[in-house]
Amino acid sequence: MDRELEEKLMEAAKQGREQSYSPYSKFAVGAALLCKDGTIFTGCNIENVSYGATMCAERVAIFKAISNGYREFEMIAVYSELEDYTYPCGMCLQVMQEFMPEGIVLLENKKEMKRFLVRELMPTKFEF
């Protein structure tokens, strides 16, 4: 994967983070999803006082893309201001397994970017 494209995607995730609604946790996260045709959708975490109604940045980006008719995704970048990497939660990984099982998850900390395959972070998925 092109390093310049990865940096562009991470920059979009950082911009997405700026829209975060996180008054309860104070933990703002941004995500940017790269579709196979090059289109990028951003997302941010959106909290609710009823935490179960909270939505993670990764799912916001994926659901925005799906609601706009996209179904083929290559990579998703996730960013927060933590010193360490911000890994997707189990629900987000399950959604990624559904819609981009061969996709790449790009994470960044204060020093470097790291790439994972979705299947590395969640080797099995819920099925019935």
C-alpha positions in Angstrom: 0.0 0.0 0.0 1.2 3.5 -0.9 2.6 5.3 2.2 1.3 8.6 0.8 -2.2 7.2 0.7 -1.9 5.8 4.2 -0.9 9.3 5.5 -3.8 10.9 3.6 -6.2 8.4 5.2 -4.8 9.0 8.7 -5.0 12.8 8.2 -8.7 12.3 7.3 -9.1 10.2 10.5 -7.6 13.1 12.5 -10.0 15.5 10.9 -12.9 13.2 11.6 -11.8 13.2 15.3 -12.5 16.9 15.4 -16.2 16.2 15.0 -16.3 13.8 18.0 -19.2 14.2 20.5 -17.6 12.7 23.6 -18.7 14.8 26.6 -18.8 11.8 29.0 -15.5 10.0 28.3 -13.6 13.0 26.9 -12.0 10.4 24.6 -12.3 11.6 21.0 -11.7 9.2 18.2 -11.7 9.6 14.4 -11.8 7.1 11.6 -11.4 7.3 7.9 -12.6 4.5 5.6 -11.0 4.0 2.1 -13.4 2.5 -0.4 -12.1 0.4 -3.3 -12.8 3.3 -5.8 -10.8 5.7 -3.7 -13.7 7.5 -1.9 -13.0 8.3 1.7 -15.7 8.4 4.4 -14.8 9.8 7.9 -16.4 9.0 11.2 -16.1 10.1 14.8 -17.3 8.6 18.0 -20.7 9.8 19.1 -21.5 9.3 22.8 -24.8 9.2 24.6 -25.5 9.4 28.3 -26.9 5.8 27.8 -23.5 4.3 26.9 -25.2 1.5 24.9 -26.4 4.1 22.4 -22.9 5.3 21.8 -21.4 4.7 18.4 -17.7 4.2 17.7 -15.9 6.2 15.0 -15.1 3.1 12.9 -18.8 2.0 12.6 -19.9 5.6 11.9 -17.5 5.7 8.9 -18.5 2.3 7.7 -22.2 2.9 8.1 -22.0 6.3 6.3 -20.3 4.5 3.4 -22.9 1.7 3.3 -25.8 4.2 3.5 -24.3 5.9 0.5 -24.3 2.7 -1.5 -20.7 1.6 -1.0 -19.9 -2.0 -0.2 -16.2 -2.6 -1.1 -13.6 -1.3 1.4 -9.8 -1.6 1.5 -8.6 0.1 4.6 -9.7 2.0 7.7 -7.5 4.4 9.7 -8.2 5.0 13.4 -6.8 7.9 15.4 -7.0 9.3 18.9 -4.6 11.4 20.9 -3.5 8.5 23.1 0.2 7.8 23.4 -0.5 4.2 22.4 -2.5 2.8 19.5 -6.3 2.9 19.7 -7.5 -0.5 18.7 -11.0 -1.1 17.4 -13.5 -2.7 19.8 -15.0 -6.1 19.3 -18.2 -4.7 17.8 -16.3 -2.6 15.3 -14.1 -5.6 14.4 -17.2 -7.7 13.8 -18.6 -5.1 11.4 -15.2 -5.0 9.7 -15.3 -8.8 9.4 -18.7 -8.5 7.7 -17.8 -5.7 5.3 -14.0 -5.8 4.8 -12.7 -9.2 6.0 -9.5 -8.8 3.8 -9.2 -5.1 4.7 -6.4 -3.3 6.5 -6.6 -1.4 9.8 -4.2 1.4 10.1 -3.4 2.7 13.6 -1.1 5.5 14.7 0.5 6.5 18.0 2.7 9.5 18.6 5.7 7.9 16.8 4.6 5.6 14.0 1.8 4.0 12.0 1.1 0.3 12.2 -0.9 -1.9 9.8 -3.0 -4.9 10.7 -5.2 -7.2 8.6 -8.8 -7.3 10.0 -8.4 -11.0 10.4 -5.3 -10.5 12.6 -7.3 -8.4 15.0 -10.3 -10.7 14.9 -9.4 -14.1 13.5 -12.9 -15.5 13.7 -16.3 -13.8 13.3 -19.8 -14.5 14.5 -21.8 -16.5 11.9 -25.0 -18.4 11.7 
